[in-house]
Amino acid sequence: MNKYLAEFIGTFILVFLGTGTAVVLGGYTGGTETGYLGVTAIALAFGLSIVAAAYAIGHISGCHVNPAVSLAVWISGNLSAKEFGGYVVAQIVGAFAGTAFLAFLVASSTSLEGFGANGYGGLSAVGLNLGGAFAVEVVLTFIFVLAILGVTSSKATSHMGGLVIGLTLTLVHLIGIPLTGTSVNPARSLSPAVFAGGDALAQVWVFIAAPLIGAAIAAMVFKSFFFVKEETGIEVAGDSDGEELIK
């Protein structure tokens, strides 16, 4: 039960701080100095949130805080089907709790339209179409999840694993925010879309399906070409054997 509570808390942290920064800053506003600064700040907010969560709960649950990551870990054979289901439920509930708390704080001064939600077409800062949005989310999730699987394999154990994952998430946000707002996480996309409603909710299926497909491809590629049959984990402070982050 502790690992499910940890996933709830970790996802709450990610969604509240990451999406909260996007809402407060108003997202990407185009090719201006202010727009680029907004992208950088939002990308760093998501990246630093995952770093904080990784070192807070990584030793308990592995700090997936993302159904796509949990799917990849399950495909890789490091998570049971029962655990996978429990993780996903905890992540979705945590995401909704984070979004609800954010809505409570800013609803009186901020429209819930586009409330940190992902989108394409009119909801994309650059007008990216459906096919482009789907493709970019598959590719960005593939890169993100492959990095996670690589850095958390025992062969690549490192005290810096949480930081590497956070920096990778920052990187995919830097390019993805102007395109789709960057999902790479179905839980992070679903909760803001429900609160925003309208087109954001109608389009959210893209940001559920595409990250799951990208994660599955990453897991199969890693398992086929890079996998070493050892315990998977990231080495955190005090864990000299490197038994945790993804487990």
C-alpha positions, 0 to 999 in steps of 0.5 A, a space after each residue: 500500500 505504501 508504494 501506491 500512496 507514494 505514487 499518488 503523492 509523486 504524481 500530485 507533486 508533478 501535476 501541481 507544480 508542473 501544470 501550476 507553473 504552466 497555468 500561472 505563466 500562461 503557457 507558450 505565447 509565441 516566438 518572443 522573449 517572454 514566450 521562450 522564457 515561459 517555455 523554459 520555466 515550464 520545462 524546468 518546473 516539470 523537470 525539477 518536480 520529477 527530480 524532487 519526487 524521485 528522491 522523495 519516493 523513489 526508494 518506495 515505489 520507483 517514482 513512476 508517476 506516469 502510466 506510460 512509465 509503469 507500462 514500460 516497466 511492466 513490459 520489461 518484466 519488473 512490475 506485476 499486472 496487479 501492481 501495474 493496475 494499482 500504480 495507474 489508479 494511484 497516478 490518476 487519482 494523484 493527478 486529479 488531486 493536484 489539478 483540483 488543488 490548483 483549480 481551488 487556488 486559481 479558479 477565481 482569477 484564471 479561466 479553466 479553459 486550456 487549464 494546463 491541458 495538451 492539444 493540437 490544432 487551435 490548442 497548439 501554439 504553432 497549430 500542429 495538426 492531429 497527425 503531427 501531435 500524435 507522432 511527436 508525443 510517441 517520439 518524445 515519450 519513446 525518448 523519455 522512457 528509453 532514458 528512464 529504462 537505461 539510467 535505471 538498469 543496474 548496469 548504469 546505476 548512478 546516484 545522479 539517476 533522478 537528476 538525469 530523468 528530470 533533465 530528460 523530462 525538461 528537454 522533451 518539454 523544451 521542444 514539446 511545449 510549443 507543439 502540444 504542450 507536452 504530455 508524455 504522461 497520460 495522467 498529467 494530460 487527463 486531469 487538466 483536460 477534464 477540468 478544462 472541458 471542451 476541445 481539450 477533453 475531446 482531444 485528450 485521447 491523443 495524449 493518452 494513446 500516443 504516450 502509451 504507444 511510445 512507452 511500449 515501443 521504448 520498452 520493447 526496444 530496450 528489452 530486445 537490444 539493451 536489456 541485461 537480466 539484473 535487478 532494475 534500479 537507480 542508486 540513491 543516497 545510502 543505496 550503494 547496491 543501486 536497487 531502486 528507482 524503477 522497480 
